[in-house]
Protein backbone atom coordinates (compact mmCIF):
# COMPACT_ATOMS: atom_id res chain seq x y z
CA UNK A 1 0.00 0.00 0.00
CA UNK A 2 1.41 3.40 -1.01
CA UNK A 3 1.10 6.78 0.74
CA UNK A 4 -1.50 9.17 -0.62
CA UNK A 5 -3.02 12.61 -0.04
CA UNK A 6 -6.47 11.00 -0.23
CA UNK A 7 -8.12 10.63 3.18
CA UNK A 8 -9.59 7.33 2.01
CA UNK A 9 -6.08 5.85 1.91
CA UNK A 10 -5.59 6.69 5.60
CA UNK A 11 -8.97 5.10 6.40
CA UNK A 12 -7.96 1.99 4.43
CA UNK A 13 -4.61 1.76 6.27
CA UNK A 14 -6.41 1.99 9.60
CA UNK A 15 -8.82 -0.74 8.53
CA UNK A 16 -5.87 -2.95 7.56
CA UNK A 17 -4.20 -2.36 10.91
CA UNK A 18 -7.41 -3.41 12.67
CA UNK A 19 -8.08 -6.52 10.56
CA UNK A 20 -7.91 -9.68 12.72
CA UNK A 21 -5.31 -12.18 11.61
CA UNK A 22 -3.39 -9.87 9.30
CA UNK A 23 -3.43 -6.56 11.20
CA UNK A 24 -1.18 -5.15 13.88
CA UNK A 25 -1.46 -6.97 17.24
CA UNK A 26 -1.02 -3.71 19.19
CA UNK A 27 -3.65 -1.80 17.19
CA UNK A 28 -6.08 -4.71 17.46
CA UNK A 29 -5.72 -4.74 21.24
CA UNK A 30 -6.76 -1.10 21.67
CA UNK A 31 -10.16 0.32 22.57
CA UNK A 32 -11.58 3.83 23.06
CA UNK A 33 -10.33 4.08 26.64
CA UNK A 34 -6.81 2.90 25.89
CA UNK A 35 -6.44 5.26 22.92
CA UNK A 36 -7.89 8.34 24.66
CA UNK A 37 -4.61 9.28 26.44
CA UNK A 38 -2.79 9.21 23.10
CA UNK A 39 -5.45 11.49 21.61
CA UNK A 40 -4.87 14.02 24.39
CA UNK A 41 -1.10 13.71 24.03
CA UNK A 42 -1.25 14.33 20.28
CA UNK A 43 -3.38 17.44 20.81
CA UNK A 44 -0.75 18.79 23.19
CA UNK A 45 2.01 18.02 20.69
CA UNK A 46 0.11 20.07 18.10
CA UNK A 47 -0.03 22.95 20.58
CA UNK A 48 3.69 22.51 21.32
CA UNK A 49 4.63 22.71 17.63
CA UNK A 50 2.57 25.91 17.32
CA UNK A 51 4.24 27.41 20.41
CA UNK A 52 7.67 26.62 18.94
CA UNK A 53 6.70 28.05 15.55
CA UNK A 54 7.79 24.79 13.88
CA UNK A 55 5.43 24.44 10.93
CA UNK A 56 7.14 21.31 9.57
CA UNK A 57 6.60 19.67 12.95
CA UNK A 58 3.04 21.01 13.01
CA UNK A 59 2.30 19.20 9.75
CA UNK A 60 3.47 15.91 11.25
CA UNK A 61 1.65 16.44 14.55
CA UNK A 62 -1.61 17.31 12.79
CA UNK A 63 -1.26 14.03 10.91
CA UNK A 64 -0.81 12.19 14.21
CA UNK A 65 -3.92 13.91 15.59
CA UNK A 66 -5.89 13.03 12.45
CA UNK A 67 -4.83 9.41 12.91
CA UNK A 68 -6.45 9.49 16.34
CA UNK A 69 -9.77 10.58 14.80
CA UNK A 70 -9.54 7.83 12.18
CA UNK A 71 -8.62 5.26 14.87
CA UNK A 72 -11.66 6.12 17.03
CA UNK A 73 -13.94 6.18 13.98
CA UNK A 74 -12.69 2.75 12.87
CA UNK A 75 -13.40 1.22 16.28
CA UNK A 76 -16.89 2.76 16.23
CA UNK A 77 -17.48 1.36 12.74
CA UNK A 78 -16.48 -2.11 13.93
CA UNK A 79 -19.18 -1.81 16.59
CA UNK A 80 -21.73 -0.60 14.04
CA UNK A 81 -22.14 2.77 15.79
CA UNK A 82 -20.80 5.32 13.27
CA UNK A 83 -18.16 5.71 10.55
CA UNK A 84 -15.57 8.34 9.67
CA UNK A 85 -18.01 9.72 7.10
CA UNK A 86 -20.54 10.22 9.91
CA UNK A 87 -17.92 12.17 11.87
CA UNK A 88 -17.34 14.45 8.88
CA UNK A 89 -21.09 14.87 8.37
CA UNK A 90 -21.62 15.75 12.03
CA UNK A 91 -18.96 18.48 12.09
CA UNK A 92 -20.00 19.99 8.76
CA UNK A 93 -23.61 20.12 9.93
CA UNK A 94 -22.52 21.75 13.18
CA UNK A 95 -20.37 24.38 11.48
CA UNK A 96 -23.13 25.33 9.05
CA UNK A 97 -25.72 25.41 11.85
CA UNK A 98 -23.56 27.56 14.11
CA UNK A 99 -22.67 30.06 11.38
CA UNK A 100 -25.99 31.35 10.02
CA UNK A 101 -24.24 34.71 9.54
CA UNK A 102 -22.01 32.99 6.95
CA UNK A 103 -24.16 30.23 5.46
CA UNK A 104 -27.64 31.63 6.16
CA UNK A 105 -29.57 34.86 5.95
CA UNK A 106 -28.17 36.49 9.10
CA UNK A 107 -25.66 39.16 8.11
CA UNK A 108 -23.56 42.07 9.39
CA UNK A 109 -23.10 40.86 12.97
CA UNK A 110 -20.47 42.28 15.32
CA UNK A 111 -18.01 39.85 16.99
CA UNK A 112 -20.01 40.15 20.26
CA UNK A 113 -23.26 39.41 18.43
CA UNK A 114 -21.64 36.38 16.77
CA UNK A 115 -20.55 35.09 20.19
CA UNK A 116 -24.07 35.57 21.58
CA UNK A 117 -25.55 33.75 18.59
CA UNK A 118 -23.05 30.91 19.00
CA UNK A 119 -23.96 30.53 22.70
CA UNK A 120 -27.68 30.49 21.91
CA UNK A 121 -27.26 27.81 19.23
CA UNK A 122 -25.09 25.71 21.57
CA UNK A 123 -27.80 25.94 24.25
CA UNK A 124 -30.40 24.75 21.73
CA UNK A 125 -28.12 21.84 20.78
CA UNK A 126 -27.68 20.89 24.43
CA UNK A 127 -31.44 20.84 24.94
CA UNK A 128 -31.84 18.66 21.85
CA UNK A 129 -29.18 16.22 23.12
CA UNK A 130 -31.02 15.93 26.42
CA UNK A 131 -34.29 15.15 24.60
CA UNK A 132 -32.57 12.50 22.44
CA UNK A 133 -31.28 10.79 25.57
CA UNK A 134 -34.80 10.57 26.94
CA UNK A 135 -34.33 13.36 29.48
CA UNK A 136 -35.27 17.00 29.56
CA UNK A 137 -33.41 20.23 29.20
CA UNK A 138 -33.32 20.40 33.01
CA UNK A 139 -30.97 17.41 33.03
CA UNK A 140 -28.16 19.68 31.83
CA UNK A 141 -29.56 22.96 33.10
CA UNK A 142 -26.88 23.60 35.74
CA UNK A 143 -24.75 26.63 34.95
CA UNK A 144 -21.58 24.55 35.17
CA UNK A 145 -22.88 21.57 33.19
CA UNK A 146 -21.03 20.30 30.16
CA UNK A 147 -17.42 20.64 31.33
CA UNK A 148 -15.84 17.16 31.03
CA UNK A 149 -14.22 15.86 34.19
CA UNK A 150 -11.47 14.39 32.00
CA UNK A 151 -10.33 17.87 30.88
CA UNK A 152 -6.82 18.86 32.03
CA UNK A 153 -7.21 20.61 35.38
CA UNK A 154 -6.14 24.07 34.19
CA UNK A 155 -8.47 23.89 31.20
CA UNK A 156 -11.37 22.68 33.31
CA UNK A 157 -10.84 25.43 35.88
CA UNK A 158 -10.92 28.00 33.09
CA UNK A 159 -14.11 26.57 31.56
CA UNK A 160 -15.87 26.38 34.94
CA UNK A 161 -15.00 30.02 35.61
CA UNK A 162 -16.21 31.07 32.15
CA UNK A 163 -19.54 29.35 32.72
CA UNK A 164 -19.96 30.88 36.18
CA UNK A 165 -19.17 34.30 34.73
CA UNK A 166 -22.03 34.00 32.24
CA UNK A 167 -24.55 33.97 35.11
CA UNK A 168 -22.87 36.87 36.92
CA UNK A 169 -20.75 34.95 39.43
CA UNK A 170 -17.47 36.72 38.75
CA UNK A 171 -15.04 39.38 39.91
CA UNK A 172 -15.45 42.73 38.18
CA UNK A 173 -11.80 43.78 38.40
CA UNK A 174 -8.55 41.83 37.81
CA UNK A 175 -7.04 43.59 40.82
CA UNK A 176 -9.73 42.04 43.00
CA UNK A 177 -8.59 38.66 41.73
CA UNK A 178 -4.99 39.60 42.54
CA UNK A 179 -6.09 40.43 46.08
CA UNK A 180 -7.71 36.97 46.26
CA UNK A 181 -4.43 35.41 45.13
CA UNK A 182 -2.61 37.13 48.00
CA UNK A 183 -5.30 35.88 50.39
CA UNK A 184 -4.91 32.31 49.13
CA UNK A 185 -1.11 32.54 49.43
CA UNK A 186 -1.52 33.63 53.06
CA UNK A 187 -3.74 30.60 53.67
CA UNK A 188 -1.07 28.32 52.19
CA UNK A 189 1.43 29.87 54.59
CA UNK A 190 -0.94 29.34 57.54
CA UNK A 191 -1.28 25.65 56.62
CA UNK A 192 2.52 25.36 56.43
CA UNK A 193 2.86 27.02 59.82
CA UNK A 194 0.39 24.47 61.21
CA UNK A 195 2.38 21.65 59.53
CA UNK A 196 -0.90 20.51 57.96
CA UNK A 197 0.05 18.94 54.63
CA UNK A 198 -3.54 18.08 53.63
CA UNK A 199 -4.74 21.61 54.31
CA UNK A 200 -1.77 22.99 52.39
CA UNK A 201 -2.74 20.84 49.39
CA UNK A 202 -6.26 22.23 49.42
CA UNK A 203 -5.03 25.81 49.75
CA UNK A 204 -2.54 25.33 46.92
CA UNK A 205 -5.44 24.17 44.74
CA UNK A 206 -7.35 27.33 45.68
CA UNK A 207 -4.29 29.42 44.82
CA UNK A 208 -3.91 27.80 41.39
CA UNK A 209 -7.64 28.27 40.73
CA UNK A 210 -7.30 31.97 41.58
CA UNK A 211 -4.28 32.29 39.27
CA UNK A 212 -6.30 30.77 36.43
CA UNK A 213 -9.00 33.32 37.19
CA UNK A 214 -6.54 36.20 36.90
CA UNK A 215 -5.29 34.88 33.55
CA UNK A 216 -8.91 34.68 32.33
CA UNK A 217 -9.58 38.28 33.35
CA UNK A 218 -6.54 39.34 31.34
CA UNK A 219 -7.71 37.29 28.30
CA UNK A 220 -4.72 34.98 28.67
CA UNK A 221 -4.66 31.21 28.30
CA UNK A 222 -3.29 29.88 31.63
CA UNK A 223 -2.16 26.64 30.02
CA UNK A 224 -0.21 28.53 27.34
CA UNK A 225 1.28 30.79 30.02
CA UNK A 226 2.46 27.78 32.01
CA UNK A 227 3.86 26.09 28.89
CA UNK A 228 5.84 29.27 28.18
CA UNK A 229 7.20 29.30 31.72
CA UNK A 230 8.10 25.59 31.47
CA UNK A 231 10.06 26.33 28.29
CA UNK A 232 11.78 29.28 29.98
CA UNK A 233 12.75 27.10 32.95
CA UNK A 234 14.14 24.40 30.64
CA UNK A 235 16.10 26.99 28.65
CA UNK A 236 17.65 28.63 31.72
CA UNK A 237 18.44 25.32 33.41
CA UNK A 238 20.14 24.15 30.21
CA UNK A 239 22.27 27.31 30.41
CA UNK A 240 23.22 26.39 33.99
CA UNK A 241 24.22 22.88 32.88
CA UNK A 242 26.26 24.26 29.97
CA UNK A 243 28.07 26.74 32.22
CA UNK A 244 28.85 24.04 34.77
CA UNK A 245 30.11 21.71 32.01
CA UNK A 246 32.56 24.42 30.94
CA UNK A 247 33.79 24.46 34.55
CA UNK A 248 34.10 20.68 34.59
CA UNK A 249 31.18 20.30 36.97
CA UNK A 250 27.68 18.81 36.99
CA UNK A 251 24.53 20.15 38.73
CA UNK A 252 24.79 17.41 41.37
CA UNK A 253 28.36 18.49 42.08
CA UNK A 254 27.59 22.21 42.33
CA UNK A 255 26.21 24.16 45.25
CA UNK A 256 22.80 25.77 45.20
CA UNK A 257 24.48 29.18 45.46
CA UNK A 258 26.55 28.45 42.33
CA UNK A 259 23.51 27.33 40.37
CA UNK A 260 21.48 30.30 41.59
CA UNK A 261 24.19 32.69 40.38
CA UNK A 262 24.29 30.97 36.98
CA UNK A 263 20.49 31.18 36.82
CA UNK A 264 20.71 34.94 37.30
CA UNK A 265 23.34 35.13 34.57
CA UNK A 266 21.10 33.19 32.17
CA UNK A 267 18.17 35.44 33.05
CA UNK A 268 20.26 38.58 32.49
CA UNK A 269 21.55 37.23 29.16
CA UNK A 270 17.98 36.64 27.98
CA UNK A 271 17.01 40.15 29.04
CA UNK A 272 19.98 41.66 27.18
CA UNK A 273 19.15 39.62 24.05
CA UNK A 274 15.53 40.80 24.22
CA UNK A 275 16.71 44.40 24.51
CA UNK A 276 19.00 43.98 21.49
CA UNK A 277 16.13 42.52 19.47
CA UNK A 278 13.92 45.50 20.31
CA UNK A 279 16.65 48.14 20.14
CA UNK A 280 16.12 49.07 23.81
CA UNK A 281 19.18 49.57 26.00
CA UNK A 282 19.30 47.16 28.97
CA UNK A 283 18.80 48.68 32.40
CA UNK A 284 21.51 47.94 34.94
CA UNK A 285 19.98 46.67 38.15
CA UNK A 286 21.05 44.98 41.33
CA UNK A 287 20.74 41.21 41.66
CA UNK A 288 17.50 40.09 43.32
C-alpha positions as a Markdown table, in Angstrom:
| # | Residue | x | y | z |
|---|---|---|---|---|
| 1 | Unk | 0.0 | 0.0 | 0.0 |
| 2 | Unk | 1.4 | 3.4 | -1.0 |
| 3 | Unk | 1.1 | 6.8 | 0.7 |
| 4 | Unk | -1.5 | 9.2 | -0.6 |
| 5 | Unk | -3.0 | 12.6 | 0.0 |
| 6 | Unk | -6.5 | 11.0 | -0.2 |
| 7 | Unk | -8.1 | 10.6 | 3.2 |
| 8 | Unk | -9.6 | 7.3 | 2.0 |
| 9 | Unk | -6.1 | 5.9 | 1.9 |
| 10 | Unk | -5.6 | 6.7 | 5.6 |
| 11 | Unk | -9.0 | 5.1 | 6.4 |
| 12 | Unk | -8.0 | 2.0 | 4.4 |
| 13 | Unk | -4.6 | 1.8 | 6.3 |
| 14 | Unk | -6.4 | 2.0 | 9.6 |
| 15 | Unk | -8.8 | -0.7 | 8.5 |
| 16 | Unk | -5.9 | -2.9 | 7.6 |
| 17 | Unk | -4.2 | -2.4 | 10.9 |
| 18 | Unk | -7.4 | -3.4 | 12.7 |
| 19 | Unk | -8.1 | -6.5 | 10.6 |
| 20 | Unk | -7.9 | -9.7 | 12.7 |
| 21 | Unk | -5.3 | -12.2 | 11.6 |
| 22 | Unk | -3.4 | -9.9 | 9.3 |
| 23 | Unk | -3.4 | -6.6 | 11.2 |
| 24 | Unk | -1.2 | -5.1 | 13.9 |
| 25 | Unk | -1.5 | -7.0 | 17.2 |
| 26 | Unk | -1.0 | -3.7 | 19.2 |
| 27 | Unk | -3.6 | -1.8 | 17.2 |
| 28 | Unk | -6.1 | -4.7 | 17.5 |
| 29 | Unk | -5.7 | -4.7 | 21.2 |
| 30 | Unk | -6.8 | -1.1 | 21.7 |
| 31 | Unk | -10.2 | 0.3 | 22.6 |
| 32 | Unk | -11.6 | 3.8 | 23.1 |
| 33 | Unk | -10.3 | 4.1 | 26.6 |
| 34 | Unk | -6.8 | 2.9 | 25.9 |
| 35 | Unk | -6.4 | 5.3 | 22.9 |
| 36 | Unk | -7.9 | 8.3 | 24.7 |
| 37 | Unk | -4.6 | 9.3 | 26.4 |
| 38 | Unk | -2.8 | 9.2 | 23.1 |
| 39 | Unk | -5.5 | 11.5 | 21.6 |
| 40 | Unk | -4.9 | 14.0 | 24.4 |
| 41 | Unk | -1.1 | 13.7 | 24.0 |
| 42 | Unk | -1.2 | 14.3 | 20.3 |
| 43 | Unk | -3.4 | 17.4 | 20.8 |
| 44 | Unk | -0.7 | 18.8 | 23.2 |
| 45 | Unk | 2.0 | 18.0 | 20.7 |
| 46 | Unk | 0.1 | 20.1 | 18.1 |
| 47 | Unk | 0.0 | 23.0 | 20.6 |
| 48 | Unk | 3.7 | 22.5 | 21.3 |
| 49 | Unk | 4.6 | 22.7 | 17.6 |
| 50 | Unk | 2.6 | 25.9 | 17.3 |
| 51 | Unk | 4.2 | 27.4 | 20.4 |
| 52 | Unk | 7.7 | 26.6 | 18.9 |
| 53 | Unk | 6.7 | 28.1 | 15.6 |
| 54 | Unk | 7.8 | 24.8 | 13.9 |
| 55 | Unk | 5.4 | 24.4 | 10.9 |
| 56 | Unk | 7.1 | 21.3 | 9.6 |
| 57 | Unk | 6.6 | 19.7 | 12.9 |
| 58 | Unk | 3.0 | 21.0 | 13.0 |
| 59 | Unk | 2.3 | 19.2 | 9.8 |
| 60 | Unk | 3.5 | 15.9 | 11.3 |
| 61 | Unk | 1.6 | 16.4 | 14.6 |
| 62 | Unk | -1.6 | 17.3 | 12.8 |
| 63 | Unk | -1.3 | 14.0 | 10.9 |
| 64 | Unk | -0.8 | 12.2 | 14.2 |
| 65 | Unk | -3.9 | 13.9 | 15.6 |
| 66 | Unk | -5.9 | 13.0 | 12.5 |
| 67 | Unk | -4.8 | 9.4 | 12.9 |
| 68 | Unk | -6.5 | 9.5 | 16.3 |
| 69 | Unk | -9.8 | 10.6 | 14.8 |
| 70 | Unk | -9.5 | 7.8 | 12.2 |
| 71 | Unk | -8.6 | 5.3 | 14.9 |
| 72 | Unk | -11.7 | 6.1 | 17.0 |
| 73 | Unk | -13.9 | 6.2 | 14.0 |
| 74 | Unk | -12.7 | 2.8 | 12.9 |
| 75 | Unk | -13.4 | 1.2 | 16.3 |
| 76 | Unk | -16.9 | 2.8 | 16.2 |
| 77 | Unk | -17.5 | 1.4 | 12.7 |
| 78 | Unk | -16.5 | -2.1 | 13.9 |
| 79 | Unk | -19.2 | -1.8 | 16.6 |
| 80 | Unk | -21.7 | -0.6 | 14.0 |
| 81 | Unk | -22.1 | 2.8 | 15.8 |
| 82 | Unk | -20.8 | 5.3 | 13.3 |
| 83 | Unk | -18.2 | 5.7 | 10.6 |
| 84 | Unk | -15.6 | 8.3 | 9.7 |
| 85 | Unk | -18.0 | 9.7 | 7.1 |
| 86 | Unk | -20.5 | 10.2 | 9.9 |
| 87 | Unk | -17.9 | 12.2 | 11.9 |
| 88 | Unk | -17.3 | 14.4 | 8.9 |
| 89 | Unk | -21.1 | 14.9 | 8.4 |
| 90 | Unk | -21.6 | 15.8 | 12.0 |
| 91 | Unk | -19.0 | 18.5 | 12.1 |
| 92 | Unk | -20.0 | 20.0 | 8.8 |
| 93 | Unk | -23.6 | 20.1 | 9.9 |
| 94 | Unk | -22.5 | 21.8 | 13.2 |
| 95 | Unk | -20.4 | 24.4 | 11.5 |
| 96 | Unk | -23.1 | 25.3 | 9.1 |
| 97 | Unk | -25.7 | 25.4 | 11.8 |
| 98 | Unk | -23.6 | 27.6 | 14.1 |
| 99 | Unk | -22.7 | 30.1 | 11.4 |
| 100 | Unk | -26.0 | 31.4 | 10.0 |
| 101 | Unk | -24.2 | 34.7 | 9.5 |
| 102 | Unk | -22.0 | 33.0 | 6.9 |
| 103 | Unk | -24.2 | 30.2 | 5.5 |
| 104 | Unk | -27.6 | 31.6 | 6.2 |
| 105 | Unk | -29.6 | 34.9 | 5.9 |
| 106 | Unk | -28.2 | 36.5 | 9.1 |
| 107 | Unk | -25.7 | 39.2 | 8.1 |
| 108 | Unk | -23.6 | 42.1 | 9.4 |
| 109 | Unk | -23.1 | 40.9 | 13.0 |
| 110 | Unk | -20.5 | 42.3 | 15.3 |
| 111 | Unk | -18.0 | 39.8 | 17.0 |
| 112 | Unk | -20.0 | 40.1 | 20.3 |
| 113 | Unk | -23.3 | 39.4 | 18.4 |
| 114 | Unk | -21.6 | 36.4 | 16.8 |
| 115 | Unk | -20.6 | 35.1 | 20.2 |
| 116 | Unk | -24.1 | 35.6 | 21.6 |
| 117 | Unk | -25.6 | 33.8 | 18.6 |
| 118 | Unk | -23.0 | 30.9 | 19.0 |
| 119 | Unk | -24.0 | 30.5 | 22.7 |
| 120 | Unk | -27.7 | 30.5 | 21.9 |
| 121 | Unk | -27.3 | 27.8 | 19.2 |
| 122 | Unk | -25.1 | 25.7 | 21.6 |
| 123 | Unk | -27.8 | 25.9 | 24.3 |
| 124 | Unk | -30.4 | 24.7 | 21.7 |
| 125 | Unk | -28.1 | 21.8 | 20.8 |
| 126 | Unk | -27.7 | 20.9 | 24.4 |
| 127 | Unk | -31.4 | 20.8 | 24.9 |
| 128 | Unk | -31.8 | 18.7 | 21.9 |
| 129 | Unk | -29.2 | 16.2 | 23.1 |
| 130 | Unk | -31.0 | 15.9 | 26.4 |
| 131 | Unk | -34.3 | 15.1 | 24.6 |
| 132 | Unk | -32.6 | 12.5 | 22.4 |
| 133 | Unk | -31.3 | 10.8 | 25.6 |
| 134 | Unk | -34.8 | 10.6 | 26.9 |
| 135 | Unk | -34.3 | 13.4 | 29.5 |
| 136 | Unk | -35.3 | 17.0 | 29.6 |
| 137 | Unk | -33.4 | 20.2 | 29.2 |
| 138 | Unk | -33.3 | 20.4 | 33.0 |
| 139 | Unk | -31.0 | 17.4 | 33.0 |
| 140 | Unk | -28.2 | 19.7 | 31.8 |
| 141 | Unk | -29.6 | 23.0 | 33.1 |
| 142 | Unk | -26.9 | 23.6 | 35.7 |
| 143 | Unk | -24.8 | 26.6 | 35.0 |
| 144 | Unk | -21.6 | 24.5 | 35.2 |
| 145 | Unk | -22.9 | 21.6 | 33.2 |
| 146 | Unk | -21.0 | 20.3 | 30.2 |
| 147 | Unk | -17.4 | 20.6 | 31.3 |
| 148 | Unk | -15.8 | 17.2 | 31.0 |
| 149 | Unk | -14.2 | 15.9 | 34.2 |
| 150 | Unk | -11.5 | 14.4 | 32.0 |
| 151 | Unk | -10.3 | 17.9 | 30.9 |
| 152 | Unk | -6.8 | 18.9 | 32.0 |
| 153 | Unk | -7.2 | 20.6 | 35.4 |
| 154 | Unk | -6.1 | 24.1 | 34.2 |
| 155 | Unk | -8.5 | 23.9 | 31.2 |
| 156 | Unk | -11.4 | 22.7 | 33.3 |
| 157 | Unk | -10.8 | 25.4 | 35.9 |
| 158 | Unk | -10.9 | 28.0 | 33.1 |
| 159 | Unk | -14.1 | 26.6 | 31.6 |
| 160 | Unk | -15.9 | 26.4 | 34.9 |
| 161 | Unk | -15.0 | 30.0 | 35.6 |
| 162 | Unk | -16.2 | 31.1 | 32.2 |
| 163 | Unk | -19.5 | 29.3 | 32.7 |
| 164 | Unk | -20.0 | 30.9 | 36.2 |
| 165 | Unk | -19.2 | 34.3 | 34.7 |
| 166 | Unk | -22.0 | 34.0 | 32.2 |
| 167 | Unk | -24.5 | 34.0 | 35.1 |
| 168 | Unk | -22.9 | 36.9 | 36.9 |
| 169 | Unk | -20.7 | 35.0 | 39.4 |
| 170 | Unk | -17.5 | 36.7 | 38.8 |
| 171 | Unk | -15.0 | 39.4 | 39.9 |
| 172 | Unk | -15.5 | 42.7 | 38.2 |
| 173 | Unk | -11.8 | 43.8 | 38.4 |
| 174 | Unk | -8.6 | 41.8 | 37.8 |
| 175 | Unk | -7.0 | 43.6 | 40.8 |
| 176 | Unk | -9.7 | 42.0 | 43.0 |
| 177 | Unk | -8.6 | 38.7 | 41.7 |
| 178 | Unk | -5.0 | 39.6 | 42.5 |
| 179 | Unk | -6.1 | 40.4 | 46.1 |
| 180 | Unk | -7.7 | 37.0 | 46.3 |
| 181 | Unk | -4.4 | 35.4 | 45.1 |
| 182 | Unk | -2.6 | 37.1 | 48.0 |
| 183 | Unk | -5.3 | 35.9 | 50.4 |
| 184 | Unk | -4.9 | 32.3 | 49.1 |
| 185 | Unk | -1.1 | 32.5 | 49.4 |
| 186 | Unk | -1.5 | 33.6 | 53.1 |
| 187 | Unk | -3.7 | 30.6 | 53.7 |
| 188 | Unk | -1.1 | 28.3 | 52.2 |
| 189 | Unk | 1.4 | 29.9 | 54.6 |
| 190 | Unk | -0.9 | 29.3 | 57.5 |
| 191 | Unk | -1.3 | 25.7 | 56.6 |
| 192 | Unk | 2.5 | 25.4 | 56.4 |
| 193 | Unk | 2.9 | 27.0 | 59.8 |
| 194 | Unk | 0.4 | 24.5 | 61.2 |
| 195 | Unk | 2.4 | 21.7 | 59.5 |
| 196 | Unk | -0.9 | 20.5 | 58.0 |
| 197 | Unk | 0.0 | 18.9 | 54.6 |
| 198 | Unk | -3.5 | 18.1 | 53.6 |
| 199 | Unk | -4.7 | 21.6 | 54.3 |
| 200 | Unk | -1.8 | 23.0 | 52.4 |
| 201 | Unk | -2.7 | 20.8 | 49.4 |
| 202 | Unk | -6.3 | 22.2 | 49.4 |
| 203 | Unk | -5.0 | 25.8 | 49.7 |
| 204 | Unk | -2.5 | 25.3 | 46.9 |
| 205 | Unk | -5.4 | 24.2 | 44.7 |
| 206 | Unk | -7.4 | 27.3 | 45.7 |
| 207 | Unk | -4.3 | 29.4 | 44.8 |
| 208 | Unk | -3.9 | 27.8 | 41.4 |
| 209 | Unk | -7.6 | 28.3 | 40.7 |
| 210 | Unk | -7.3 | 32.0 | 41.6 |
| 211 | Unk | -4.3 | 32.3 | 39.3 |
| 212 | Unk | -6.3 | 30.8 | 36.4 |
| 213 | Unk | -9.0 | 33.3 | 37.2 |
| 214 | Unk | -6.5 | 36.2 | 36.9 |
| 215 | Unk | -5.3 | 34.9 | 33.5 |
| 216 | Unk | -8.9 | 34.7 | 32.3 |
| 217 | Unk | -9.6 | 38.3 | 33.3 |
| 218 | Unk | -6.5 | 39.3 | 31.3 |
| 219 | Unk | -7.7 | 37.3 | 28.3 |
| 220 | Unk | -4.7 | 35.0 | 28.7 |
| 221 | Unk | -4.7 | 31.2 | 28.3 |
| 222 | Unk | -3.3 | 29.9 | 31.6 |
| 223 | Unk | -2.2 | 26.6 | 30.0 |
| 224 | Unk | -0.2 | 28.5 | 27.3 |
| 225 | Unk | 1.3 | 30.8 | 30.0 |
| 226 | Unk | 2.5 | 27.8 | 32.0 |
| 227 | Unk | 3.9 | 26.1 | 28.9 |
| 228 | Unk | 5.8 | 29.3 | 28.2 |
| 229 | Unk | 7.2 | 29.3 | 31.7 |
| 230 | Unk | 8.1 | 25.6 | 31.5 |
| 231 | Unk | 10.1 | 26.3 | 28.3 |
| 232 | Unk | 11.8 | 29.3 | 30.0 |
| 233 | Unk | 12.8 | 27.1 | 32.9 |
| 234 | Unk | 14.1 | 24.4 | 30.6 |
| 235 | Unk | 16.1 | 27.0 | 28.7 |
| 236 | Unk | 17.7 | 28.6 | 31.7 |
| 237 | Unk | 18.4 | 25.3 | 33.4 |
| 238 | Unk | 20.1 | 24.1 | 30.2 |
| 239 | Unk | 22.3 | 27.3 | 30.4 |
| 240 | Unk | 23.2 | 26.4 | 34.0 |
| 241 | Unk | 24.2 | 22.9 | 32.9 |
| 242 | Unk | 26.3 | 24.3 | 30.0 |
| 243 | Unk | 28.1 | 26.7 | 32.2 |
| 244 | Unk | 28.8 | 24.0 | 34.8 |
| 245 | Unk | 30.1 | 21.7 | 32.0 |
| 246 | Unk | 32.6 | 24.4 | 30.9 |
| 247 | Unk | 33.8 | 24.5 | 34.6 |
| 248 | Unk | 34.1 | 20.7 | 34.6 |
| 249 | Unk | 31.2 | 20.3 | 37.0 |
| 250 | Unk | 27.7 | 18.8 | 37.0 |
| 251 | Unk | 24.5 | 20.1 | 38.7 |
| 252 | Unk | 24.8 | 17.4 | 41.4 |
| 253 | Unk | 28.4 | 18.5 | 42.1 |
| 254 | Unk | 27.6 | 22.2 | 42.3 |
| 255 | Unk | 26.2 | 24.2 | 45.3 |
| 256 | Unk | 22.8 | 25.8 | 45.2 |
| 257 | Unk | 24.5 | 29.2 | 45.5 |
| 258 | Unk | 26.5 | 28.4 | 42.3 |
| 259 | Unk | 23.5 | 27.3 | 40.4 |
| 260 | Unk | 21.5 | 30.3 | 41.6 |
| 261 | Unk | 24.2 | 32.7 | 40.4 |
| 262 | Unk | 24.3 | 31.0 | 37.0 |
| 263 | Unk | 20.5 | 31.2 | 36.8 |
| 264 | Unk | 20.7 | 34.9 | 37.3 |
| 265 | Unk | 23.3 | 35.1 | 34.6 |
| 266 | Unk | 21.1 | 33.2 | 32.2 |
| 267 | Unk | 18.2 | 35.4 | 33.1 |
| 268 | Unk | 20.3 | 38.6 | 32.5 |
| 269 | Unk | 21.6 | 37.2 | 29.2 |
| 270 | Unk | 18.0 | 36.6 | 28.0 |
| 271 | Unk | 17.0 | 40.2 | 29.0 |
| 272 | Unk | 20.0 | 41.7 | 27.2 |
| 273 | Unk | 19.1 | 39.6 | 24.1 |
| 274 | Unk | 15.5 | 40.8 | 24.2 |
| 275 | Unk | 16.7 | 44.4 | 24.5 |
| 276 | Unk | 19.0 | 44.0 | 21.5 |
| 277 | Unk | 16.1 | 42.5 | 19.5 |
| 278 | Unk | 13.9 | 45.5 | 20.3 |
| 279 | Unk | 16.6 | 48.1 | 20.1 |
| 280 | Unk | 16.1 | 49.1 | 23.8 |
| 281 | Unk | 19.2 | 49.6 | 26.0 |
| 282 | Unk | 19.3 | 47.2 | 29.0 |
| 283 | Unk | 18.8 | 48.7 | 32.4 |
| 284 | Unk | 21.5 | 47.9 | 34.9 |
| 285 | Unk | 20.0 | 46.7 | 38.1 |
| 286 | Unk | 21.1 | 45.0 | 41.3 |
| 287 | Unk | 20.7 | 41.2 | 41.7 |
| 288 | Unk | 17.5 | 40.1 | 43.3 |
